């Protein structure tokens, strides 16, 4: 049976974004009977949904693409150092078509519930189209930022003009010419949108609750000659990424912050600020992430650069964060963002002074006044890391709900398994290294580890894998400990689970979402677990056999 008539698979992958595409490629290569279920009408994940102006990589394009195929690397020409959304979606479609992966994908298939059948060691899935499927293993490749959040303000439905969250930016072009536009939010997305549309709208009013630090992207085109050089150096580039904590080409300065003079520090910062990408964040001194005084000095330097770029001193001060230091949260990179506020048609409204109280039929109301708009753009972020998991009713052994288990904070084994939820794999789950790194590099590491675990089980006729509670507790304690040395632990950002638009995620609760030990350390740990025969995982066999007849093919 094929397509929608088929009801059982050895593996079901949920999500056809960057992770799901690579996961199904690995499974298809092994001849496994597997399918991908995607809620969207097409593949691409992040790059399918986020079509807002200015949406692009902040990873260097040539470090973001898949590394698994030399042929693919040789064929694809990245046109920009930091590629934009339309090109990124074209790339993912090119990959899927090149390796004939679409035949393994089903679209408009939202998974509503997942229940583990303990008697048969199978997952039972119910889809929004009414179908019920079973499988031995589920791989959740559902994205870290795929559950958008709206502001908790009354009247969102009352506005008579056009409005949308940036995640749901319309697929057809939005005419901004001569329009009065509101952007709510100055996080990473807002910063990209504002810099891109400021010169294209009639009037732009930015509603900012808390400013974010940001630094220049310094994007540029990649010539044919430069791309040829990049292709020749791909092995070297990916090897360099594997050695840095964040899997980027930018590795930390090996000198100690206090070993060099202030003059030398300023010289380095001037250089990094004017170079492309994350250098000012990740090629800096290690102490900026851990030492209050070092971070304060860098923060004041960045504040000075903002003041140089914004003409109105009062506006400049409003754009400088006071509640956290530079780089202790995920750093947004910008293009013409600060210069946008020098335009006569752009106004900044500080919601810490005049809070937003209501969305009206004609616009927005703060405690100070009413504003009228043609378009409202909600750049209000995501219920990060666990939000997408909470949207599926996942029930493990004894009917325990994953959302209940993670209500206070997630606890995982290696960020890829959860005790009590056997045969559920998360290549980029909470507490893995993926969220805090160049994402596709983390994806490939996670997918490879999960696929190797599956191969180990198929080779031995095993039908159940469940992380032990002790192993999970040890890993979570290790993740928490890695936060203790980081200034990040105090920040109100998605690395700590803060989101005032999500009930229970307000200030005062810390969720230990990401692994801060860096990629090399993370890889050493997860590979060590595999090399020792997965001692931290309880395996079972016998409930329905190994699934070989279901199309495992040459996997065994």
C-alpha positions in Angstrom: 0.0 0.0 0.0 1.2 3.5 -0.7 0.2 7.1 0.0 -2.9 7.7 2.1 -4.2 4.1 2.0 -1.2 2.9 4.0 -1.7 2.8 7.8 1.6 1.4 9.2 5.2 2.4 8.9 8.4 1.4 10.6 9.3 5.1 11.1 7.1 8.2 10.9 9.0 11.5 10.8 6.9 14.6 11.9 8.0 17.7 10.1 9.5 18.4 6.6 11.8 21.2 7.5 15.6 21.0 7.4 15.7 18.2 10.0 12.9 16.2 8.5 14.4 16.4 5.1 17.8 15.0 6.3 16.1 12.4 8.5 14.0 11.0 5.6 17.1 11.0 3.4 19.0 8.8 5.9 16.0 6.4 6.2 15.4 6.2 2.5 19.1 5.4 1.9 18.7 2.5 4.4 15.6 1.2 2.6 13.4 1.8 5.7 9.6 1.9 5.3 9.2 5.5 6.5 7.1 8.6 5.7 7.2 12.3 6.7 4.0 14.0 7.9 4.0 17.8 7.4 1.2 20.1 8.6 2.0 22.7 5.9 1.0 22.4 2.3 4.7 21.9 1.3 8.2 21.3 2.7 10.6 23.8 4.1 9.6 24.3 7.7 11.0 27.7 8.9 11.8 28.7 5.3 8.3 27.7 4.1 6.4 29.8 6.7 8.5 32.9 7.4 8.2 34.9 4.2 8.4 38.4 5.8 10.6 41.1 4.2 14.2 40.8 5.4 14.0 37.1 6.4 17.4 35.5 5.9 20.2 33.4 7.4 22.5 34.8 10.0 24.7 31.8 9.5 27.0 32.1 6.5 25.1 30.4 3.7 27.8 27.9 2.9 28.0 26.7 6.5 24.2 26.3 6.6 23.6 23.9 3.7 23.7 20.1 4.1 27.1 18.6 4.1 26.1 14.9 3.4 26.5 15.0 -0.4 29.6 16.2 -2.3 27.6 16.3 -5.5 25.0 18.7 -3.9 27.8 20.9 -2.5 29.4 21.1 -6.0 26.1 21.9 -7.7 24.6 24.6 -5.5 25.8 28.2 -5.8 24.9 30.4 -2.8 24.3 33.9 -4.2 24.6 35.8 -1.0 26.9 35.5 2.1 23.7 35.4 4.1 20.9 34.0 1.9 17.3 35.2 1.9 14.1 33.2 2.5 13.1 32.7 -1.2 16.5 31.3 -2.1 16.6 29.1 1.1 13.3 27.5 0.2 14.5 26.9 -3.4 17.5 25.2 -1.9 15.4 22.8 0.2 13.2 22.0 -2.7 16.2 21.4 -4.9 17.6 18.9 -2.2 14.2 17.1 -2.0 13.9 16.8 -5.7 17.5 15.8 -6.3 17.2 12.9 -3.9 13.6 12.1 -4.8 12.4 12.7 -1.2 8.9 14.1 -2.0 7.5 10.6 -2.6 8.1 9.9 1.1 6.3 13.1 2.2 2.6 13.7 3.0 1.5 17.4 3.3 -1.4 19.0 5.1 -1.1 16.3 7.7 -1.2 17.7 11.2 -0.5 15.2 13.9 -3.0 15.8 16.7 -2.4 12.9 19.1 0.3 10.3 19.6 -0.2 7.4 22.0 2.3 4.7 22.8 0.9 1.2 22.7 2.8 -0.7 25.4 1.6 -4.1 24.4 2.8 -3.8 20.9 5.7 -1.3 21.2 4.0 0.9 18.6 3.0 4.5 18.4 -0.6 5.3 17.4 -1.0 8.6 15.6 -4.3 10.5 14.9 -4.1 13.1 12.1 -6.3 16.2 11.5 -7.6 14.6 8.3 -9.2 11.8 10.4 -6.6 9.1 9.6 -5.0 6.9 12.2 -1.5 5.5 11.6 0.8 3.3 13.5 4.6 3.0 13.5 7.4 1.5 15.5 9.3 4.7 15.9 8.4 8.4 15.7 11.0 11.0 14.9 9.9 14.5 15.9 11.6 17.0 13.6 9.1 19.8 14.4 11.4 22.8 14.8 12.5 25.1 17.6 10.7 28.2 16.5 7.5 26.9 14.9 4.8 27.8 17.5 4.2 31.5 17.0 2.8 33.6 19.9 0.5 36.6 19.8 0.6 39.4 22.4 -1.8 39.0 25.3 -3.8 42.1 24.5 -7.5 42.2 23.9 -9.0 43.1 20.6 -6.7 41.2 18.2 -9.8 40.1 16.2 -11.3 43.6 16.1 -8.9 45.3 13.7 -10.5 45.9 10.4 -7.2 46.4 8.4 -4.7 43.7 7.4 -2.8 42.0 10.2 -0.6 39.0 10.6 2.2 37.4 12.6 5.5 37.4 10.7 5.4 33.6 10.7 2.2 33.7 8.7 3.3 36.5 6.3 1.1 36.2 3.2 2.5 34.2 0.3 1.4 36.8 -2.2 3.3 40.2 -2.2 2.0 42.7 0.4 1.8 46.2 -1.0 3.3 48.5 1.7 3.4 51.6 -0.5 2.0 54.7 1.2 0.6 52.4 4.0 0.6 53.2 7.7 2.2 50.2 9.2 2.7 49.1 12.8 5.3 46.6 13.9 4.9 45.2 17.4 8.2 43.7 18.7 11.9 44.3 18.3 13.3 40.8 18.6 15.2 39.1 15.9 12.3 39.1 13.4 11.2 42.6 14.1 14.8 43.8 13.6 14.9 42.2 10.2 11.5 43.5 9.1 11.9 47.0 10.3 15.3 47.4 8.5 13.8 46.1 5.3 10.5 48.0 5.1 11.3 51.4 6.6 12.0 52.9 3.2 9.0 51.1 1.5 6.1 52.2 3.7 4.2 55.5 4.1 4.6 55.6 7.8 6.1 53.0 10.2 5.5 52.9 13.9 7.5 50.5 16.0 6.1 49.4 19.3 9.0 48.2 21.5 8.6 46.5 24.9 12.2 45.7 25.5 15.1 46.6 23.2 17.5 43.9 21.9 21.1 44.1 21.3 21.9 43.8 17.6 25.0 44.0 15.4 25.5 44.4 11.6 25.0 41.5 9.3 27.3 43.1 6.7 25.8 40.9 3.9 27.2 40.8 0.4 26.9 38.9 -2.9 29.0 35.8 -3.5 30.7 35.8 -6.9 31.3 32.8 -9.1 35.0 33.0 -8.3 34.4 33.1 -4.5 31.9 30.3 -4.7 34.4 28.1 -6.6 36.9 28.8 -3.8 34.3 27.9 -1.2 33.5 24.6 -3.0 37.2 23.7 -3.0 37.4 24.4 0.7 34.1 22.7 1.9 35.9 20.0 3.8 38.0 22.6 5.6 35.0 24.8 6.3 32.9 22.0 7.8 35.9 20.8 9.8 36.3 24.3 11.2 32.6 24.5 12.1 32.9 21.2 14.0 35.7 22.6 16.2 33.9 25.8 17.3 31.4 25.8 20.2 28.6 27.1 18.0 29.4 25.2 14.8 29.9 28.5 13.0 33.1 29.6 11.2 33.6 32.0 14.1 35.6 30.6 17.0 36.4 32.4 20.3 39.6 34.5 20.6 42.1 32.3 22.4 43.5 35.2 24.4 42.2 36.1 27.8 40.1 39.3 28.1 42.4 40.7 30.7 45.6 39.6 29.0 45.3 42.2 26.4 45.1 46.0 26.8 41.9 48.0 26.5 43.3 49.5 23.3 43.7 46.0 21.8 40.2 45.0 22.9 38.8 48.1 21.2 40.8 47.4 18.0 39.4 43.8 17.9 35.9 45.0 18.5 36.1 47.6 15.7 37.3 44.9 13.4 34.7 42.4 14.3 31.8 44.9 14.2 32.6 45.8 10.6 33.0 42.2 9.4 30.2 39.9 8.3 28.2 37.7 10.6 28.6 36.6 14.2 32.2 37.5 14.7 31.4 40.3 17.2 29.6 37.7 19.3 31.4 34.4 18.7 34.9 35.4 17.7 35.1 37.5 20.9 36.7 36.8 24.2 35.2 33.9 26.1 34.9 36.0 29.2 32.1 38.1 27.7 29.7 35.1 28.3 30.7 34.5 31.9 32.3 37.6 33.4 30.1 40.6 34.4 32.8 43.2 34.1 34.0 41.9 30.7 30.5 41.8 29.4 29.7 45.3 30.7 32.7 46.7 28.9 31.7 45.1 25.6 28.1 46.2 26.1 29.2 49.8 26.5 31.2 49.6 23.4 28.2 48.3 21.4 26.0 51.0 23.0 28.5 53.5 21.7 28.2 52.1 18.2 24.4 52.4 18.4 24.7 56.0 19.5 26.9 56.7 16.5 24.3 55.3 14.1 21.1 56.9 15.6 20.8 60.7 15.1 18.3 61.4 17.9 20.1 60.8 21.3 16.8 60.1 23.1 15.8 57.4 20.5 19.3 55.9 20.7 19.0 55.4 24.4 15.7 53.7 24.1 17.3 51.2 21.6 20.0 50.2 24.1 19.1 47.3 26.4 19.4 47.9 30.2 18.2 44.5 31.4 20.9 42.3 29.9 24.3 42.5 28.5 25.4 42.1 24.9 25.5 38.6 23.6 24.0 36.8 26.6 20.9 36.1 24.5 20.7 34.8 20.9 22.1 37.8 19.0 20.0 39.2 16.1 22.0 40.5 13.2 20.7 43.5 11.3 20.8 45.5 8.1 20.0 49.2 8.3 18.0 48.7 11.4 19.3 51.5 13.5 19.4 53.8 10.5 15.6 53.2 10.1 15.0 55.4 13.1 16.7 58.3 11.4 13.9 58.5 8.8 11.1 61.0 9.1 8.5 58.4 8.4 9.6 56.1 11.3 8.5 56.5 14.9 9.5 54.5 18.0 6.9 53.9 20.8 8.4 52.7 24.1 5.8 50.4 25.6 7.6 50.4 28.9 6.5 54.0 29.2 3.1 53.8 27.6 1.9 50.1 27.6 -0.2 48.6 24.9 -3.7 48.1 26.2 -5.9 47.2 23.2 -6.1 46.4 19.5 -8.9 48.5 18.1 -10.9 48.4 14.9 -8.6 51.1 13.4 -5.3 50.3 15.1 -3.6 50.2 18.5 -4.3 51.9 21.8 -1.6 52.6 24.4 -2.1 54.3 27.8 -1.2 57.5 26.1 -3.2 57.6 22.9 -4.8 55.8 19.9 -2.9 55.1 16.7 -4.5 54.3 13.3 -3.0 51.8 10.9 -3.6 50.1 7.6 -1.4 47.1 8.5 -0.4 45.6 11.8 2.6 43.2 11.9 3.0 41.0 15.0 6.7 40.3 15.4 6.0 38.8 18.8 8.1 35.7 18.6 7.5 32.0 19.5 6.8 29.6 22.3 10.3 28.4 21.7 11.9 24.9 21.9 8.9 23.1 23.6 6.0 25.0 22.1 5.7 22.8 19.0 5.8 19.7 21.2 3.0 21.1 23.3 0.8 21.4 20.2 0.6 17.6 19.9 -1.0 15.5 22.6 1.8 13.0 23.2 1.1 10.2 25.6 3.7 7.7 26.7 3.7 4.8 29.2 0.7 4.8 31.5 -0.9 7.6 29.4 1.4 10.2 30.8 1.3 13.5 28.8 4.5 15.0 27.6 3.1 18.5 28.0 2.4 17.7 31.7 5.8 16.2 32.2 7.4 19.3 30.8 5.0 21.8 32.3 7.6 23.3 34.7 10.7 22.5 32.6 11.8 19.9 30.1 13.9 16.9 31.1 15.6 14.7 28.5 18.4 12.3 27.8 20.9 14.0 25.5 18.1 16.2 24.2 17.0 13.3 22.0 15.0 10.9 24.2 12.5 11.2 27.1 12.1 8.5 29.8 8.6 7.0 29.7 8.2 7.8 26.0 9.9 4.8 24.3 10.8 4.9 20.6 10.3 8.6 20.5 13.4 10.4 19.0 14.1 14.1 18.8 17.2 14.9 16.8 17.0 18.6 17.9 15.0 18.3 21.1 15.2 20.4 24.2 18.6 20.3 26.0 20.4 19.2 22.8 23.2 21.3 21.4 21.1 22.2 18.3 19.3 25.3 19.5 22.5 27.0 20.6 24.4 26.2 17.4 24.4 26.7 13.7 21.2 24.7 13.3 21.9 22.4 10.3 25.2 21.4 11.7 23.4 20.4 14.9 20.6 18.8 12.9 23.1 16.5 11.0 24.7 15.5 14.3 21.3 14.7 15.9 19.9 12.9 12.9 23.0 10.8 12.5 23.0 9.8 16.2 19.2 8.9 16.1 19.6 6.9 12.9 22.6 5.0 14.3 20.5 4.1 17.3 17.7 2.8 15.1 20.3 0.8 13.0 21.6 -0.7 16.3 18.1 -1.8 17.2 17.3 -3.2 13.8 20.5 -5.2 13.7 19.5 -6.9 17.0 15.8 -7.3 16.5 15.0 -4.8 19.3 11.5 -3.2 19.4 11.7 -0.8 22.3 14.2 1.9 23.4 13.6 4.0 26.5 16.1 6.2 28.3 16.5 5.3 31.9 15.3 7.8 34.5 18.7 7.9 36.1 20.4 8.8 32.8 17.9 11.5 32.1 18.3 13.0 35.5 22.1 13.0 35.2 21.9 14.7 31.8 19.4 17.3 32.9 21.6 18.1 36.0 24.6 18.5 33.6 22.6 20.9 31.4 21.6 22.9 34.5 25.1 23.0 35.7 26.3 24.4 32.3 24.0 27.3 32.8 25.6 28.2 36.2 28.7 29.7 34.6 26.9 31.6 31.9 25.5 35.1 32.2 22.6 33.8 30.0 21.1 32.2 33.1 19.7 35.7 34.1 18.5 36.8 30.7 14.8 37.0 29.7 15.1 35.2 26.4 14.1 32.0 24.8 17.3 30.2 25.9 15.8 30.4 29.4 12.2 29.8 28.4 11.0 33.3 29.0 8.0 34.5 27.0 5.5 36.9 28.6 2.9 36.0 26.0 2.8 32.3 27.1 1.1 31.6 30.4 3.5 30.1 32.9 6.6 31.3 31.0 6.7 34.7 32.5 9.6 36.2 34.5 10.5 34.1 37.5 10.7 30.7 35.9 13.8 29.4 34.2 13.6 26.6 31.7 16.9 24.9 30.9 16.3 24.6 27.2 19.7 24.4 25.6 23.1 22.7 26.0 25.8 25.3 26.7 28.8 23.0 26.5 29.4 23.6 22.8 29.3 21.2 19.8 32.7 19.4 20.4 31.8 18.5 24.0 28.3 17.5 23.0 29.5 15.3 20.2 32.0 13.7 22.5 29.3 12.8 25.0 26.7 11.4 22.6 29.2 9.5 20.5 30.6 8.0 23.8 27.1 6.8 24.7 26.9 5.0 21.3 30.4 3.5 21.5 29.6 2.0 24.9 26.5 0.2 23.6 23.8 2.7 24.8 24.1 1.6 28.4 21.7 4.4 29.5 18.9 3.1 27.3 16.7 0.2 28.3 15.9 -2.0 25.3 13.2 -4.5 24.7 12.4 -7.1 22.1 9.6 -9.4 21.0 6.5 -7.2 20.6 5.8 -7.8 17.0 9.3 -8.6 15.9 11.9 -6.2 14.5 9.7 -4.8 11.8 12.0 -6.2 9.1 9.1 -7.3 7.0 7.8 -3.8 6.9 10.5 -2.7 4.6 13.7 -2.5 6.7 15.3 -4.1 3.7 19.1 -4.0 3.9 19.1 -2.2 7.2 19.8 -5.4 9.1 
